[in-house]
Amino acid sequence: MKKRPVVLKFGTGILAREGGCSLDQAQFRSLCAEIARLVEQGLPVIVVSSAAVAAGVDALGLAKRPSDLAGKQACAAVGQPALMTAYARHLGRHGLRPAQLLLTHDDIFDAGRRGNARVTLNKLLQSPGVVPIINENDSVAVEELRFGDNDRLSAEVAQLVKASLLILLTSADGLLAKSKSSSNNLSKLERIPVVTEISDAFRHVTPDKGEHSTGGMQAKLQAVQSAVEAGIETVIAHGRKKDQVTGAIAGKDVGTRFPARKGRKPSKS
């Protein structure tokens, strides 16, 4: 690899239709087109993707998403092939193909398994036209289904491959802060373009999150903190707006940008 890779995290809220019970094919078409533009520029791309449960709800013909853990894990097991089929279909329009990796946090924290994952990812990134698609192994692991919505895993993967940038796509414009309107004195939310001190960002977190998200902004900021402290710049941007990925990589004013901690470089471990 001549260039350090970019890691993109896609949450269920931007990959599934309203209600979280099926995949949004239009979104896959749009996001895969952005991925293709990056690959054309010679930039290696890794995707950390949620939405296996949503795909499984549709595949099993369920009226709604299950609320119990076993039901969610069953949906994830059935939905993961459908999720990869969607990536294969839409990446294939651009002459690309997905490579599936199902990981757990133990695969990252165990030294031997971490090394194996790194070797595999690096080999895939050196393979022309291949885009690694990573999801947590939801049929056996429970962390993503209960807590993090793949946010933490994306930060761990970014550190594993010494990424140049981590982009978390969500259903918000970025980190939002309350402000006072001078005209009517009503409280409103405004996007924060750049955050240089991650510890200050947590005060803007509200308990709100997407209906089918398991992490919310709190989990995203924890992932951001892990990445920037390891020397990886991170952006939180709106996944249903066009050109957010290419804009973030070009340094445009999209989402909220979190510069890497000064003096820190991605770990060699």
C-alpha positions in Angstrom: 0.0 0.0 0.0 1.4 3.4 -1.0 -1.3 5.3 0.9 -2.7 4.7 4.4 -6.2 3.4 4.3 -9.4 5.2 5.2 -11.9 3.5 7.5 -15.6 4.2 6.9 -18.2 3.2 9.5 -21.8 2.8 8.3 -24.5 2.5 10.9 -27.9 0.8 10.6 -29.6 4.2 10.5 -28.0 5.1 7.2 -28.2 1.6 5.6 -31.7 0.6 6.5 -35.1 1.9 5.5 -37.3 3.7 8.0 -38.3 1.2 10.7 -35.0 -0.7 10.4 -36.6 -3.8 8.9 -34.9 -3.9 5.4 -31.9 -2.5 3.5 -32.1 0.8 1.7 -30.7 -0.1 -1.7 -30.6 3.5 -2.8 -28.2 4.2 0.1 -26.0 1.3 -0.9 -25.8 2.6 -4.5 -24.8 6.1 -3.3 -22.3 5.0 -0.7 -20.7 2.4 -3.0 -20.3 5.0 -5.7 -18.4 7.2 -3.2 -16.2 4.2 -2.2 -15.5 3.6 -5.9 -14.3 7.3 -6.3 -11.9 6.8 -3.5 -10.5 3.6 -5.0 -10.1 5.3 -8.3 -7.9 7.9 -6.5 -5.7 5.0 -5.3 -7.0 5.3 -1.7 -7.4 2.0 0.2 -10.8 1.7 1.8 -12.2 -0.4 4.7 -15.8 -0.4 5.6 -17.1 -1.3 9.1 -20.8 -2.0 8.5 -23.9 -2.6 10.6 -27.4 -3.5 9.3 -27.2 -7.3 9.4 -30.1 -7.4 11.8 -32.2 -5.2 9.5 -31.4 -7.4 6.5 -32.4 -10.5 8.6 -35.7 -9.1 9.6 -36.6 -8.7 6.0 -35.2 -12.1 5.0 -37.2 -13.8 7.7 -40.4 -11.9 6.8 -40.8 -10.6 10.4 -43.3 -7.7 11.0 -40.8 -5.9 13.3 -37.3 -6.2 14.7 -37.0 -8.6 17.7 -36.4 -7.0 21.1 -34.7 -10.1 22.6 -30.9 -10.8 22.2 -31.4 -14.3 20.7 -33.9 -13.0 18.2 -31.5 -10.2 17.1 -28.6 -12.7 16.8 -30.8 -15.0 14.7 -31.6 -12.1 12.4 -28.0 -11.2 12.2 -27.0 -14.7 11.1 -29.6 -14.7 8.4 -29.1 -11.1 7.4 -25.3 -11.1 7.1 -25.3 -12.9 3.7 -28.0 -10.5 2.4 -25.9 -7.5 3.6 -22.9 -8.8 1.7 -25.1 -9.4 -1.4 -26.1 -5.8 -1.3 -22.4 -4.7 -1.2 -21.5 -7.1 -3.9 -24.3 -5.9 -6.1 -23.5 -2.2 -5.8 -19.7 -2.4 -5.6 -19.9 -4.6 -8.7 -21.3 -1.7 -10.7 -17.9 -0.2 -10.4 -15.8 -3.3 -10.9 -15.2 -3.8 -7.2 -15.9 -6.8 -5.0 -16.4 -7.0 -1.2 -14.4 -9.2 1.2 -16.2 -10.2 4.4 -14.5 -10.2 7.8 -16.5 -11.0 10.9 -14.6 -9.9 14.0 -15.2 -9.6 17.7 -13.3 -7.3 20.1 -11.4 -10.4 21.3 -9.9 -10.7 17.8 -8.5 -7.2 18.3 -7.3 -7.4 21.8 -5.7 -10.9 21.6 -2.1 -10.4 20.4 -2.1 -13.5 18.1 -5.5 -12.9 16.6 -4.8 -9.2 16.2 -1.7 -10.0 14.2 -3.7 -12.4 12.0 -6.4 -9.9 11.4 -3.8 -7.2 10.4 -2.0 -9.6 7.9 -5.3 -10.5 6.3 -6.5 -6.9 6.0 -3.2 -5.7 4.6 -3.3 -8.5 2.0 -6.8 -7.7 1.0 -5.9 -4.0 0.7 -3.1 -5.0 -1.7 -5.6 -6.9 -3.9 -6.9 -4.8 -6.8 -10.6 -4.1 -6.7 -11.2 -5.6 -3.2 -13.0 -3.7 -0.5 -12.9 -5.3 3.0 -16.3 -5.1 4.7 -16.1 -5.7 8.5 -18.9 -6.4 10.9 -19.0 -7.7 14.4 -19.8 -11.4 14.5 -23.3 -10.7 15.9 -24.4 -14.3 15.8 -22.0 -15.1 18.6 -20.9 -11.8 20.1 -23.2 -9.4 22.0 -21.2 -6.2 22.4 -22.3 -4.5 19.2 -26.0 -5.5 19.7 -26.0 -4.2 23.3 -23.6 -1.3 23.4 -21.5 0.1 20.6 -23.2 -0.2 17.1 -19.7 -0.9 15.7 -18.4 2.5 16.6 -15.7 1.2 18.9 -14.8 -1.6 16.5 -14.3 0.9 13.7 -11.8 2.8 15.9 -10.0 -0.4 16.7 -9.8 -1.3 13.1 -8.5 2.2 12.2 -5.7 1.7 14.7 -5.0 -1.8 13.5 -4.3 -0.7 9.9 -2.8 2.8 10.9 -5.6 4.6 8.9 -5.1 8.1 7.7 -8.8 8.9 8.5 -11.8 7.4 10.3 -15.2 8.6 9.1 -18.3 7.7 11.2 -21.4 8.2 9.1 -24.6 8.7 11.1 -28.0 10.3 10.9 -26.8 13.7 12.2 -24.8 16.5 10.6 -22.0 15.9 13.2 -21.7 16.9 16.8 -24.4 19.4 17.6 -24.4 22.1 20.3 -27.3 24.1 21.8 -27.2 27.8 21.1 -29.5 30.7 21.6 -31.2 32.4 18.7 -30.8 36.1 19.0 -34.2 36.8 17.3 -36.6 34.7 19.4 -34.5 33.5 22.3 -35.3 29.9 21.4 -32.8 27.1 21.9 -31.6 25.4 18.7 -28.9 23.0 17.7 -25.9 24.0 15.5 -23.2 21.8 14.0 -19.7 22.2 15.5 -17.3 22.2 12.6 -14.1 21.3 14.5 -13.4 19.9 17.9 -9.8 20.1 19.1 -10.4 19.0 22.7 -12.3 15.7 22.7 -12.9 15.8 26.5 -15.0 18.9 26.0 -17.2 17.3 23.4 -19.0 15.0 25.8 -20.9 17.9 27.4 -22.8 18.2 24.2 -24.1 14.7 24.2 -27.9 14.2 24.6 -29.6 10.9 25.4 -31.2 10.9 22.0 -30.2 8.3 19.4 -31.7 6.6 16.4 -34.5 4.2 17.0 -32.4 1.2 16.0 -29.0 2.5 17.0 -27.3 0.9 20.0 -24.7 3.4 20.6 -25.7 7.0 20.0 -23.4 10.0 20.1 -21.8 8.9 23.4 -20.5 5.7 21.8 -19.3 7.7 18.7 -17.4 10.1 20.8 -15.8 7.3 22.8 -14.7 5.8 19.5 -13.4 9.2 18.3 -11.4 9.7 21.5 -9.8 6.3 21.1 -8.8 7.1 17.5 -7.6 10.7 17.9 -5.5 9.8 20.9 -3.9 7.1 18.8 -3.0 9.7 16.1 -5.9 9.2 13.7 -8.0 12.1 12.6 -11.8 11.4 12.7 -14.9 12.9 11.2 -18.6 12.4 12.2 -20.8 13.2 9.2 -24.3 12.8 7.9 -24.7 9.5 6.0 -27.7 10.5 4.0 -26.2 13.6 2.5 -24.3 13.3 -0.8 -20.5 13.5 -1.0 -19.9 13.5 2.7 -17.1 10.9 2.5 -15.3 12.5 -0.5 -15.8 15.9 1.1 -14.4 14.8 4.4 -11.3 13.3 2.7 -10.8 16.5 0.7 -10.9 18.6 3.9 -14.1 20.3 3.2 -16.5 21.7 5.9 -18.7 18.6 6.3 -19.7 17.1 9.6 -17.5 17.6 12.7 -13.8 17.1 12.3 -11.6 15.8 15.2 -7.9 16.4 14.5 -5.5 13.8 15.6 -3.8 14.4 19.0 -0.7 16.5 18.3 2.5 14.5 18.6 0.7 11.2 18.3 1.3 8.9 15.3 -0.7 5.7 14.6 0.7 2.8 16.7 3.0 0.3 15.1 1.6 -2.5 17.2 
